[in-house]
Amino acid sequence: MDGGDPTAALTGTDRGAGARGRVLRRGQVPAGDPAAMLHLAADLGPGLALVLVFASARADFAATMAAAEAAFGDTPVLGCTTAGEIAGGYVEDRIVAVGFPARDFAVETIAIEDLDRIEPAVLIDRMIRARQRLGAQHPGFAHEFAYLMVDGSTLREDALMAVLGHGLGPVPLFGGSAGDGTRFGQGYVAQGAQVRTNAAFLTFIRTRCPVRVFSFDHLDAGTGQMVVTGADPAQRRVHEINAAPAATEYARLLGKPGGQLDPFTFAAHPLVVRVGGRYHVRSIQRVENGTDLVFFSAIDEGVVLTLATPRDIARSLEASLAGLGAGGPPDSILACDCILRRIEAQQKQQLRAVSEVLARHNVTGFSTYGEQFGAMHVNLTMTGVAIYAPEGE
């Protein structure tokens, strides 16, 4: 830790009129607050088209979502567990709620119940019909994007994205994988009080506000390369690298003893793969059986991995977020931020600096076990949407 409180950039409890003074309405309360949802419903106010709930893994998620359904009444509510929360800065052990006012937004959500048995034709048809229906019902809302909330413990995000990419059409998508703190156990997603695992919720959103969906990272490809020579793609597990035990070889290339690999190491020494002329991150989640490496996203035999070099995370984030305001600053930013970025900021004593950047740009969201952007499942990125004030206001 950097010795500072990363929540210091927040004012009070981030509740009340100040949180409602923007396009998106935001509130956050301690995860142990027995009246959390009553407080958040009062903070966000009436007239909402959608509420998103990002809940610390330490909260009673089922009870939280049941209370959310009761507190917000007829307003659709989606929620997930997190690997940390963002409410104008990094916060911990909180429940964060985001409200989309109905005067500015319209939504339609598709529940994808069993990620092990995706029926591509059926899902794509549902997506196309939802997009068409939403557009016909709200012709005055000229801007649109899609948001995905998915169980991050399924290992099925890559397969899901391969299907969703065929049904999106021109709609830009971003999303995040639900987490379980830093335990890397079971994540949960929910629609109202209905809590699900091995599931996802895809929401199409139309709005009168201009929007920009984005994906940032802070990595440069280096020169150190390695080849995956043994893998179980279905489990995202690599057994061998360069024909040697994977964890041992990765540690050797870093000049570290094999027994010292942990999330801090993986955050500091990420791997990338070149696909279609661009580098994409393939983050390591953990070591298993002392020799195998388990990844956050798709991996296969024959893949050439390159060690990447992280840039200064706070300065890189500031430059990226500032770039969203080139034509005028966004009113609100909703983001999904990889847990390894938070771990890296902590390791490098930049937790406060990164938190201050997030607060300065009014970022709300959660830390994830993976991010989605376009038709891809990615890692070690921040994906999100910048929402600008409606034209003429």
C-alpha positions as CSV (number, residue, x, y, z in Angstrom):
1,M,0.0,0.0,0.0
2,D,1.1,3.6,-0.5
3,G,0.3,4.7,3.0
4,G,-2.6,6.9,1.8
5,D,-6.3,6.4,1.8
6,P,-7.4,6.0,-1.8
7,T,-10.9,7.2,-1.0
8,A,-9.6,10.5,0.2
9,A,-10.6,12.1,-3.1
10,L,-14.2,11.5,-2.3
11,T,-16.4,14.0,-0.6
12,G,-18.4,12.7,2.4
13,T,-20.2,9.5,1.4
14,D,-20.7,10.6,-2.2
15,R,-24.4,10.9,-1.6
16,G,-27.1,13.5,-2.1
17,A,-27.6,16.4,-4.6
18,G,-23.9,16.5,-5.7
19,A,-24.2,12.9,-7.0
20,R,-27.4,13.7,-8.9
21,G,-26.0,16.8,-10.6
22,R,-24.7,14.8,-13.6
23,V,-26.2,12.8,-16.4
24,L,-25.6,9.6,-14.5
25,R,-26.6,9.5,-10.8
26,R,-24.2,7.8,-8.4
27,G,-24.3,6.7,-4.8
28,Q,-22.1,4.5,-2.6
29,V,-22.5,3.2,0.9
30,P,-20.5,0.7,3.1
31,A,-21.2,-2.9,2.2
32,G,-22.3,-3.7,5.7
33,D,-25.0,-0.9,5.8
34,P,-28.3,-2.8,6.7
35,A,-30.3,0.0,4.9
36,A,-27.9,0.3,2.0
37,M,-30.5,0.1,-0.8
38,L,-32.9,2.5,0.9
39,H,-30.1,5.0,1.1
40,L,-29.1,4.5,-2.5
41,A,-32.6,4.7,-3.8
42,A,-33.0,8.0,-2.0
43,D,-29.7,9.2,-3.3
44,L,-30.4,8.3,-6.9
45,G,-33.9,9.6,-6.9
46,P,-36.9,8.7,-9.1
47,G,-37.4,8.5,-12.8
48,L,-34.7,6.0,-13.7
49,A,-34.6,3.7,-16.7
50,L,-31.9,1.4,-15.2
51,V,-29.9,1.0,-12.0
52,L,-26.5,-0.8,-12.0
53,V,-25.3,-2.2,-8.6
54,F,-21.6,-3.0,-8.1
55,A,-21.3,-4.9,-4.8
56,S,-18.2,-5.8,-2.8
57,A,-17.7,-9.5,-2.6
58,R,-17.9,-9.1,1.2
59,A,-21.6,-8.0,0.9
60,D,-24.4,-10.5,1.2
61,F,-25.1,-10.3,-2.6
62,A,-28.4,-12.1,-2.6
63,A,-29.8,-10.0,0.2
64,T,-28.4,-6.8,-1.5
65,M,-30.1,-7.6,-4.8
66,A,-33.4,-8.5,-3.1
67,A,-33.3,-5.2,-1.3
68,A,-32.4,-3.4,-4.5
69,E,-35.4,-4.9,-6.3
70,A,-37.7,-3.8,-3.5
71,A,-36.2,-0.3,-3.1
72,F,-36.2,0.6,-6.8
73,G,-39.6,-0.8,-7.6
74,D,-40.4,-1.0,-11.3
75,T,-36.9,0.2,-12.4
76,P,-34.8,-2.6,-13.9
77,V,-31.8,-3.4,-11.7
78,L,-28.7,-5.3,-12.7
79,G,-25.9,-6.1,-10.3
80,C,-22.6,-8.0,-9.9
81,T,-20.0,-8.8,-7.3
82,T,-16.6,-7.1,-7.8
83,A,-12.9,-7.2,-7.3
84,G,-13.1,-3.7,-5.9
85,E,-15.3,-0.7,-6.6
86,I,-14.9,2.7,-8.3
87,A,-16.9,5.7,-7.1
88,G,-15.0,8.8,-8.2
89,G,-11.8,6.9,-7.1
90,Y,-10.9,3.4,-5.9
91,V,-13.0,2.4,-2.9
92,E,-13.2,-0.9,-1.0
93,D,-16.0,-2.8,0.7
94,R,-18.7,-0.6,-0.8
95,I,-21.9,-1.0,-2.7
96,V,-22.0,1.4,-5.6
97,A,-25.2,2.2,-7.5
98,V,-25.5,4.1,-10.8
99,G,-28.8,5.4,-12.1
100,F,-29.7,6.2,-15.7
101,P,-32.4,8.8,-15.9
102,A,-35.4,7.9,-18.1
103,R,-35.4,11.3,-19.6
104,D,-32.0,10.6,-21.2
105,F,-31.9,6.8,-21.6
106,A,-33.9,3.8,-22.7
107,V,-32.7,0.2,-22.2
108,E,-33.5,-3.4,-23.0
109,T,-31.7,-6.3,-21.3
110,I,-31.2,-9.9,-22.6
111,A,-30.5,-12.5,-20.0
112,I,-28.1,-15.2,-21.2
113,E,-28.6,-18.0,-18.6
114,D,-26.3,-20.8,-19.5
115,L,-22.9,-19.9,-20.9
116,D,-22.0,-23.6,-21.4
117,R,-24.9,-24.0,-23.9
118,I,-25.0,-20.9,-26.0
119,E,-27.2,-21.2,-29.0
120,P,-25.7,-18.7,-31.5
121,A,-28.6,-18.4,-33.9
122,V,-31.1,-17.9,-31.1
123,L,-29.0,-15.4,-29.2
124,I,-28.1,-13.4,-32.3
125,D,-31.8,-13.2,-33.3
126,R,-32.7,-12.0,-29.8
127,M,-30.0,-9.3,-30.0
128,I,-31.2,-8.1,-33.4
129,R,-34.9,-7.9,-32.3
130,A,-33.9,-6.1,-29.1
131,R,-31.9,-3.5,-31.0
132,Q,-34.7,-3.0,-33.5
133,R,-37.4,-2.8,-30.8
134,L,-35.5,-0.2,-28.8
135,G,-34.8,2.0,-31.8
136,A,-38.4,1.9,-32.9
137,Q,-39.7,2.8,-29.4
138,H,-37.2,5.7,-28.9
139,P,-36.5,7.3,-32.3
140,G,-35.5,10.5,-30.6
141,F,-32.5,8.9,-28.8
142,A,-29.9,9.0,-31.6
143,H,-27.0,7.5,-29.7
144,E,-26.5,3.9,-28.5
145,F,-24.1,1.4,-26.9
146,A,-24.3,-2.0,-25.3
147,Y,-23.1,-3.0,-21.8
148,L,-22.3,-6.6,-20.8
149,M,-22.2,-7.9,-17.2
150,V,-20.9,-11.5,-17.0
151,D,-19.9,-14.1,-14.4
152,G,-16.1,-13.9,-14.5
153,S,-15.5,-17.3,-13.0
154,T,-17.0,-19.2,-15.9
155,L,-14.1,-19.1,-18.3
156,R,-16.7,-18.6,-21.0
157,E,-16.3,-15.0,-21.9
158,D,-14.3,-15.6,-25.1
159,A,-16.9,-18.0,-26.4
160,L,-19.7,-15.6,-25.5
161,M,-18.0,-12.7,-27.3
162,A,-17.5,-14.8,-30.4
163,V,-21.2,-15.0,-30.7
164,L,-22.2,-11.5,-29.5
165,G,-19.9,-10.0,-32.2
166,H,-22.3,-11.3,-34.9
167,G,-25.4,-9.6,-33.4
168,L,-24.1,-6.2,-32.4
169,G,-24.2,-4.6,-35.8
170,P,-22.8,-1.0,-35.5
171,V,-23.4,-0.9,-31.7
172,P,-20.2,-0.4,-29.7
173,L,-20.0,-2.7,-26.7
174,F,-18.0,-2.7,-23.4
175,G,-18.4,-4.8,-20.3
176,G,-16.8,-6.4,-17.3
177,S,-16.5,-9.8,-15.6
178,A,-17.9,-10.1,-12.1
179,G,-15.3,-10.9,-9.5
180,D,-14.7,-12.3,-6.0
181,G,-12.3,-9.8,-4.5
182,T,-8.8,-11.0,-4.7
183,R,-9.8,-14.6,-3.9
184,F,-10.4,-15.4,-7.6
185,G,-13.3,-17.6,-6.6
186,Q,-17.0,-17.4,-7.6
187,G,-18.5,-14.2,-9.0
188,Y,-22.2,-13.5,-9.3
189,V,-24.5,-11.5,-11.5
190,A,-28.1,-10.7,-11.0
191,Q,-31.2,-9.2,-12.6
192,G,-33.3,-7.9,-9.8
193,A,-33.4,-10.5,-7.0
194,Q,-32.5,-13.3,-9.4
195,V,-28.9,-14.1,-8.7
196,R,-27.1,-16.2,-11.3
197,T,-23.8,-17.9,-12.0
198,N,-22.5,-19.1,-15.4
199,A,-24.7,-16.3,-16.9
200,A,-24.5,-12.8,-18.4
201,F,-26.7,-9.9,-19.0
202,L,-26.4,-7.9,-22.2
203,T,-28.1,-4.4,-22.1
204,F,-28.7,-2.3,-25.1
205,I,-28.9,1.4,-24.2
206,R,-30.2,4.3,-26.4
207,T,-29.7,7.8,-25.3
208,R,-30.0,11.4,-26.3
209,C,-26.5,12.0,-24.9
210,P,-23.5,11.6,-27.2
211,V,-21.3,8.7,-26.1
212,R,-17.9,7.2,-26.8
213,V,-17.0,3.6,-25.9
214,F,-13.3,3.2,-25.2
215,S,-10.6,0.8,-24.1
216,F,-7.2,1.8,-22.6
217,D,-4.1,0.1,-21.5
218,H,-0.7,1.3,-20.4
219,L,1.6,-1.4,-21.9
220,D,4.3,-1.4,-24.5
221,A,5.4,-4.7,-26.1
222,G,9.0,-5.7,-25.2
223,T,11.4,-8.1,-26.8
224,G,11.3,-11.2,-24.6
225,Q,9.2,-13.9,-26.2
226,M,8.1,-17.4,-25.3
227,V,6.0,-20.1,-27.0
228,V,3.1,-22.0,-25.4
229,T,4.0,-25.7,-26.0
230,G,1.4,-27.3,-23.8
231,A,-2.0,-26.0,-22.9
232,D,-5.6,-26.9,-22.0
233,P,-7.5,-24.1,-23.9
234,A,-10.9,-24.9,-22.3
235,Q,-9.5,-24.2,-18.9
236,R,-7.2,-21.4,-20.0
237,R,-4.4,-23.4,-18.5
238,V,-0.8,-23.5,-19.8
239,H,1.3,-26.5,-18.8
240,E,4.4,-25.8,-20.8
241,I,6.2,-22.7,-22.1
242,N,9.3,-23.3,-24.3
243,A,8.9,-27.1,-23.6
244,A,9.5,-26.5,-19.9
245,P,7.0,-26.3,-17.0
246,A,5.1,-23.1,-17.5
247,A,5.5,-21.4,-14.2
248,T,9.1,-22.4,-13.9
249,E,9.9,-21.0,-17.4
250,Y,8.0,-17.8,-16.8
251,A,9.8,-17.2,-13.5
252,R,13.2,-18.0,-15.2
253,L,12.6,-15.4,-17.9
254,L,11.8,-12.9,-15.2
255,G,14.9,-13.9,-13.1
256,K,12.7,-14.9,-10.2
257,P,12.4,-18.1,-8.1
258,G,9.3,-20.1,-9.3
259,G,7.8,-20.1,-5.8
260,Q,7.6,-16.3,-5.7
261,L,5.0,-15.9,-8.4
262,D,1.9,-14.1,-7.2
263,P,-0.7,-11.5,-8.5
264,F,1.8,-8.7,-7.9
265,T,4.3,-10.4,-10.3
266,F,1.6,-11.0,-12.9
267,A,0.5,-7.3,-12.8
268,A,4.1,-6.1,-13.0
269,H,5.1,-8.5,-15.9
270,P,2.2,-8.9,-18.2
271,L,2.2,-10.9,-21.4
272,V,0.8,-9.8,-24.8
273,V,0.0,-11.7,-28.0
274,R,0.0,-10.2,-31.5
275,V,-3.4,-10.7,-33.4
276,G,-4.4,-8.8,-36.5
277,G,-1.5,-6.4,-36.3
278,R,-2.2,-5.4,-32.7
279,Y,-1.0,-6.6,-29.3
280,H,-3.6,-7.9,-26.9
281,V,-3.0,-8.7,-23.3
282,R,-3.1,-12.3,-22.0
283,S,-2.9,-11.9,-18.2
284,I,-2.0,-14.6,-15.8
285,Q,-4.5,-15.1,-13.0
286,R,-2.7,-17.7,-10.8
287,V,-0.3,-20.7,-10.5
288,E,-1.9,-24.1,-10.0
289,N,-0.1,-27.4,-9.0
290,G,3.1,-25.4,-8.7
291,T,3.8,-25.6,-12.5
292,D,0.7,-24.6,-14.5
293,L,-0.3,-21.0,-15.3
294,V,-4.0,-20.2,-15.4
295,F,-4.9,-17.2,-17.6
296,F,-7.7,-14.6,-17.5
297,S,-8.5,-15.1,-21.2
298,A,-8.1,-17.4,-24.2
299,I,-4.8,-19.2,-24.6
300,D,-3.7,-22.1,-26.9
301,E,-0.7,-24.1,-27.9
302,G,1.5,-22.5,-30.4
303,V,0.7,-19.0,-29.2
304,V,3.8,-16.7,-29.1
305,L,3.7,-14.5,-25.9
306,T,5.7,-11.4,-25.5
307,L,6.7,-9.8,-22.2
308,A,5.2,-6.3,-22.0
309,T,6.5,-3.2,-20.2
310,P,4.0,-1.1,-18.3
311,R,4.1,2.7,-18.5
312,D,3.4,4.8,-15.5
313,I,-0.2,3.8,-14.8
314,A,-1.4,7.2,-13.3
315,R,0.1,9.4,-16.0
316,S,-1.1,7.0,-18.7
317,L,-4.6,7.0,-17.3
318,E,-4.7,10.8,-17.0
319,A,-3.6,11.2,-20.7
320,S,-6.1,8.6,-21.9
321,L,-9.1,10.1,-19.9
322,A,-8.1,13.6,-20.9
323,G,-8.2,12.5,-24.5
324,L,-11.9,11.8,-24.1
325,G,-12.4,15.5,-23.5
326,A,-10.7,16.8,-26.6
327,G,-14.0,18.2,-27.9
328,G,-15.4,19.0,-24.5
329,P,-15.2,17.0,-21.3
330,P,-17.6,14.1,-20.7
331,D,-20.2,14.5,-18.1
332,S,-19.8,11.0,-16.7
333,I,-17.7,8.0,-17.3
334,L,-18.8,4.4,-16.5
335,A,-15.8,2.0,-16.5
336,C,-14.7,-1.6,-16.0
337,D,-11.1,-1.8,-14.8
338,C,-9.0,-4.9,-14.6
339,I,-8.1,-6.1,-11.0
340,L,-4.5,-6.4,-12.1
341,R,-4.4,-2.6,-12.7
342,R,-5.5,-2.0,-9.1
343,I,-2.9,-4.5,-7.9
344,E,-0.2,-2.8,-9.9
345,A,-1.1,0.6,-8.6
346,Q,-1.0,-0.8,-5.0
347,Q,2.3,-2.5,-5.6
348,K,3.9,0.6,-7.1
349,Q,2.5,2.9,-4.4
350,Q,0.3,4.7,-6.9
351,L,-3.1,3.8,-5.5
352,R,-3.7,7.4,-4.4
353,A,-2.5,8.9,-7.6
354,V,-4.7,6.6,-9.8
355,S,-7.6,7.2,-7.5
356,E,-7.2,11.0,-7.8
357,V,-7.2,10.7,-11.6
358,L,-10.4,8.6,-11.5
359,A,-12.0,11.2,-9.2
360,R,-10.9,14.1,-11.4
361,H,-12.7,12.6,-14.4
362,N,-15.8,11.4,-12.5
363,V,-15.3,7.7,-13.2
364,T,-17.7,5.1,-11.7
365,G,-17.6,1.4,-12.1
366,F,-15.8,-1.7,-10.7
367,S,-12.6,-3.8,-10.8
368,T,-13.1,-6.9,-12.9
369,Y,-11.8,-10.3,-13.7
370,G,-11.7,-9.4,-17.4
371,E,-13.1,-6.7,-19.7
372,Q,-15.1,-6.8,-22.9
373,F,-14.6,-4.4,-25.8
374,G,-16.2,-4.7,-29.2
375,A,-16.3,-8.4,-29.9
376,M,-13.3,-9.3,-27.7
377,H,-12.6,-10.4,-24.2
378,V,-9.5,-8.6,-22.9
379,N,-7.4,-8.1,-19.8
380,L,-5.3,-5.5,-18.0
381,T,-7.4,-2.7,-19.6
382,M,-9.9,-0.1,-18.6
383,T,-13.0,-0.3,-20.9
384,G,-16.0,2.0,-20.6
385,V,-18.2,4.6,-22.0
386,A,-17.8,8.4,-21.8
387,I,-21.3,10.1,-21.7
388,Y,-21.5,13.7,-22.7
389,A,-24.2,16.2,-21.9
390,P,-27.1,16.2,-24.4
391,E,-26.6,18.5,-27.4
392,G,-27.9,22.0,-26.7
393,E,-27.6,21.7,-22.9
